[in-house]
C-alpha cells in the first residue's frame, strides 16, 4: 500500500506478486491505501482484516480489491468493502468477490453479522448484494461517500456456495 501511495505500481506489483493496473493508483484508491495504513499503524493486529487484491484465474488477473473495514466489533459485526476496476465490471467479479468475503466471515467464529453500506445511487452494488439475504437496517452519512444505505445479513455457519 505504501508503494501504491507513492505511485510505484510496478514495485507494489512485485511486492504483491501480481500485476496491478492503474486502478490501484487512482486518487480514490490512494485515499483508501492511506486510510488502511493509518488503521494498521494504530493496531497492527487489524491487518489481516484489511483490503486485498481480488484475483481470478491461474494467470493471477487482478480485477479489483476487497476486504473488511476492520475486525469484528463487540457484537460480532464486520463491514465489507469491495471495488472492481471498470474494465472488469458486469462480468460477475463483484458477485464472486462478495461470495468470498461471506465465506471468510463465516469461517471466523467471532463474526455474527456482515454489513454492507451502499450509496442509494449505486445500482450495481445494490444488485450485487440482492439474493444474499441482506436486509436494509438504516442509513448513514459518510464523510467520504455521502448518504449510504446500511444492509446486514447474519453470517451463515455453512459458507454460501
Number of C-alpha atoms within 10 A of each C-alpha: 22 13 15 21 20 12 16 14 20 15 16 20 16 11 12 13 10 16 16 22 16 11 19 24 20 14 11 11 18 19 13 16 21 15 12 19 17 12 17 17 12 10 10 11 12 17 16 13 18 19 20 15 20 22 17 14 7 6 9 14 15 18 22 25 20 21 23 24 17 20 18 20 13 9 10 16 21 25 21 21 19 19 19 21 17 10 10 13 14 11 10 11 20 25 17 14 24 19 17 18 21 21 18 16 26 21 15 13 10 16 22 19 20 23 22 22 22 22 18 14 11 10 10 12 18 17 10 16 18 11 7 14 12 17 15 14 11 11 15 13 11 11 7 8 10 11 16 18 17 19 20 20 18 16 25 16 14 9 15 12 7
